[in-house]
Amino acid sequence: MWNKLNKSMMFCQMMFGLSFYGVMVILTRFFLENLDYSEADTMMVVGAFSSIGPLFAIAGGFIADKFLGAYRSLTIAYLGFTCGYVLLVLGASTVNIPMSLAGIALASYGRGLMSPSYPSLYKRTFKSQEDFENGYPVNYSVNNVGALLGQYLFPMFVLVIGFYGSFALSGILAFAALFMLFTFRKQLQGVGADIDKAPVSTANWIKFGITSVAMIGMVFFMFSNMDIGKNIVYAIGLAAIGYFISLMFKAERADALRMGTIIIVTVLTTAFFVYYGQMMTSMTMVTINTMRGDLFGLIPIAPEASMSMNPLWCIVAGPVIAATFSGLEKRNIHFTTATKIGFSFILTAIAFWYPCVCS
């Protein structure tokens, strides 16, 4: 089941988790202390950075399917991460706000390209659908390990090497993933879809370039003008939903019903990730103002590293949940994937509702 291609991609996934979540967790303090932003403005900018990537995955999927293919899109995504972190290094060294905003705009663009490209290419590195389904949870765990280490360690790195040193470390990690993708270029393109194997036309490169400049420019504008930027986020979401609905009307009735189910789940998931990104920033702000710097008086942890508990619970609870559903299936109790997702939304709603009641 395992081979050098899917192992190399999981290495890239680990580098993403370490670098991206490491940067994300220290951005709040960076904007507060280094760039002298207010708490309200920091929450807006960092919250947008956390949530805009999943939203931009809609455009990233279109680029991968129509212009470049999954491998090229993934490679350019890691190039975007690397360049974005370099700009953050320069922005931190010179206290340059526009350069820092350009850096996180590039990182957001990279995440939007990576999110739809990675799983489609990763799937093709396996010999069968069954192997992929068995292997993908391991890949998700690798991402969580990277996120856990990044979110826990980077606030401590800042104390030793500063913000610019931490951003530089993220750039090195992203470049390591980029180097790995270049190393296995021929093999990954060989297992890719037809669009990965065929050369890209000049017209498609031009379309991609124009689309990319527009996306990065829009994100930079959003970060610079958050009052207008939040309306742009809503417009992007509505445009994507409208485009999908137009495809539904062109499809056969059976396919249209399936697409209707997909769009409901997509709307819920997109809304969840957008507001989840905002929640992470809000919780980080709260912990900075309230935490004392340790957990249970025993484990040293920086206040902004409290979000590392999220991937930790994914790592700890994931196998337990998988074993629970496996045990139920042995007793002939089966839940569809959609039902399992429904359970997760119900539990998430209870988690958000409970503190409101207690307060």
N, C-alpha and C positions, 0 to 999 in steps of 0.2 A: 504493500500500500504506500509506504513512504519511499520517496526518492529525492535526489538532489534538487529537483526543481521545486517541489512543494516545501522542502526544508529551507531552501534559499528564500522563498517568499515569506515563510514564517519568520525568518531572520529580519526581513524588511518590516514585517508587522510589529515585531518586538522593538525595532528602532523607532518606528512611528509612535508606539505607545510611550516609550521613554522620552523622546524629544518633544512631541506635541503636548502631552499632558504635563510634562515637566515645565514647559513654557507657560501653558495655560494657568497652572496653579500659582506661578510667581508674578503673573501679569498684574494682578490686583494691587499688590504691594508696589510693583514697579510704577504703575500709573499714579498711585497715591504719593509715594515718597520721591521717586526720581523725576517724574514729569509734573508733580504738584497739581494733579487733578483733584477735584472735589469727590466726595464719596458718591454723590449722585451721578456725576459724569463717568466715574470709574465703573460703576455698576452698568451703565448704559453701554460703554465701549466693550468692556470685557465680556459682558453678557451677550452682546451681539457677536463677538468673536467665537464664543462657545457654541452659539446656536446657528450661525449663518452657514457653517460647513455642511450640515445635513440638508439644509434647504437648497444649497447650491449643487448638491448631488444630482438634482433634476437636470440641470444644465450639463453637468459632468457626464451623466449617462448618455445624453444626446450627442455630445462631442465624441465619446468613445464609440457609439454605434454608427454615427454618420460620417465622421471625419477621419479619425486616427486609428481606431481599434483600442483594445484594452491595454496591450503592452505599452504602446507609445504614450497613451494617456497616463498610465501609472508612472512611467519614467519621468514625464514632464511634471507630474504631481510632486515627486520627490525632489526634482530640481527646484520647484516652487517653494517647497519647505526649506531647502538649503539656502536659497537666495533670500527668503523671508527672514530667516534667523540671522543671516549676515547683516541685513538691514537693521534688525533689532540690536545687534552688537554695536553698529555704528550709531544708532539712535541713543543707546544707553551711554556710550562713551562721550558723545557730544551734547547730550540732553536735547536731542532734536526730535520734536513731536511729529512733524510730517514724515520723517524717515521711519520712525517707530510705527506710525499708522500704516505706512506703505508695507512694512514688514509683516504686520499681522494681516493685511489685506492679501498679500501673496500666500501666506500660510492658509488663510481661509479658502482661497482659490485652489490651492493644492489639495486640501481636504475634500473639496467638492469634486475634483477630478478623481481622487483616489477611491472614494467610497463605493461608486458603482463599478469601477474598473477592476479592483482587487479581487472580489469574489468570483467574477466571471472568468478571469484568467486562472485563478487558483483552482477552480473546479476542473479546468482542462488539464491540470497536471496529474490528475488521478485517472486510473484505468477504467473505473466504473462509477456510476452514480452512488452505489452503496459505499464504496471506499471514500468518496467525497463526503457523504453524510456522516460517516464515522470520523473522518478527519477534521471536519470544519469546527466541531466543538473544541478540539485541541488548539486549533488556530485562534479561536476566540479566547481561550485561556491564556495563550501566549500574549495576546494583546492586553489582557487584564493584568498579567504579571508586569508587563512594561508600564502600564498606566499606574499600577500600585507603586513600583519603584520610582517612577518619575515624579509622582505627586508627593511621595514621602521624602525623597532625598533632595529634590531640587531646592526647596526652601532652606535646607541646611547648606547646600552648595553656595547659595547666595551670601551666607555669612562669611564664607571663606574666600570665594573668587568673585563676588559681586554679581550684579545683574548681567553685565557684559560678558563675564566669564561663563555664566550659566547659559546665556544665549549662544555663545560660541560652542559650548559643549553640545547643545542641541543641534547646531549646524553640522558638527562633526558626525553625530549619530545619523542625521538625515543623509549626509554625503556617503556614509558607509552603506546605507541601503541603496542609494543611487548607484554606487560602484558595484554592488552585488547584482543589480538588475542589468547593468552593462556587461558584467562578466558572463551572465547566462542569457545574453540577448538572443543568440541564434536558436538555442533550445526552447526558450519561452515563446518566441515568435513561431517556432515550428509546431508547437502544440496549440497555438492560438486559433482564433477564427480566421476565415478567409481574408477579412479586412486587415488583420495583423500581418498576414503573409504578403499581401499585395503592396506595392509602393503607393505612397500618398501623392495624389495629383497636386499640381501647383495651385489649382483653384481651391482645393480643400485646405491646403496650408494657409492660403490667404483668408478663407472663411474662419478657420481656427484662430488665426492671429487677430482678426478683427473682433471675434467673439471674446477671446481671452482679454484683450485690452479693454473692451467694454465691461467685462465682468470685474476685472481688477480695479478699473477706474470707478465703477459704481460702488464697490465695497469701500474703497478709500473715501469716496464722497460720503457714504453712509457713516463711517467712523468719524468723519470730520463734522458732520451735521446730523446728529442722532435724532433730532426731532423730525426731520424729513426722512431720515433713513428708516425709521420704523414703518413708515407708510410704504416705502419701497419694498420692504419685506412682505407686507401684506399683499402688495400688487403682484410680486413674483409668485406667491402661493396661489393667488386667485387665477393668474394666467396659466399656471401649470395645471390647475384643476380644470379650467375651461378647455384647455387643449385636450386633456384626457377625455372629457365629456364629449368633445367633438368626434373623437375616435370611436366612442361607444355608439354614436348614432350611425356610423358607417359600418359597424360590425353586424354579424348575424345575431339573432335574439339570444341564443344560448351564450355566445361569447360576450354579448353586451351585459348580460346578467352577471357573469363572472367578473367582468371589468368593473361593474358597479360595486361589487363586493370589495374588489381591490382598492378602488378609489376611496371607499369609506375607511378602510384600514390605513391607507396612505395618509389621508387627512388627519386621522387620529394620531398616527405615528409622527407625522411632521409637526403637528401642534405640540405633541409631548416633548419632542427633542428641542423645539424652539423654547418652550417654557422651562424645560429641564435645564437648558443652558443658563437661563436667567436665574433659576433657583440656585444653581451651583455658585454663581457669583454672589448672590445675596447671602448664602450660607457662609461663604468665605469671609465676607465683610463682617458678619456677626461673630465668627470665631476669632477674627483678628482683634475685635473689640472686647471679647469676653474670655477667651481661653488663656490659660496661664503657661502653656508650653509643655504639658506632659499629659499622658493618658493614664488614669487610675493612679497617678502619683509614681508610676514605675517606668513607663515607656516614654522616652523623649519624642515629642512631636511638635513641629511648628504649627501655629494656629491655622495658617492657610493650607497645611497638609491634611487637614481633617477630611477632605474629600477623597483621600486615599482609602478611606473605609468603604467607599463604593466598590472599587475593583476587588478589595479584600473579600467583601461579602460575596461577590460574584465567584471568586475562586473557591471560597469555603462552601457556599450554599449550592453552587452549580452541580457538583457531583451528587449531593444529597437529593436535589430535585430530580436529576436524571435517574437516580436509583429508585426514587419513589414512583415515577411514571413507569419505569421498567417493571417494578414489582406489580403495579396495577395491571399492566398488560399481560403478565403471566397469569393473572386472575381473570383474564378476558374482559378487563375494563379499559377501554380505549378512548382517548381524547384526541380530537383533531388538532392540528397546529393552530388553527384559528381559535379553538376553544382555550388552548393553553395561553395564547396571547390575551384572550378575554380575561382569564384569571389574573394575569399580570396587571392589566389595567384596573381591575377591581381592587386588587391589593394596593396599587399605587394611589388610587383615589382614597382609600381608607387611610393610607399613610399621610396624605396631605390634609385630610379632614380631621384626623385625631388631634394634632397640635392646636388647630383652631378651636376645637371644643374645650380642650384643656385650658387654653388661655382665657 
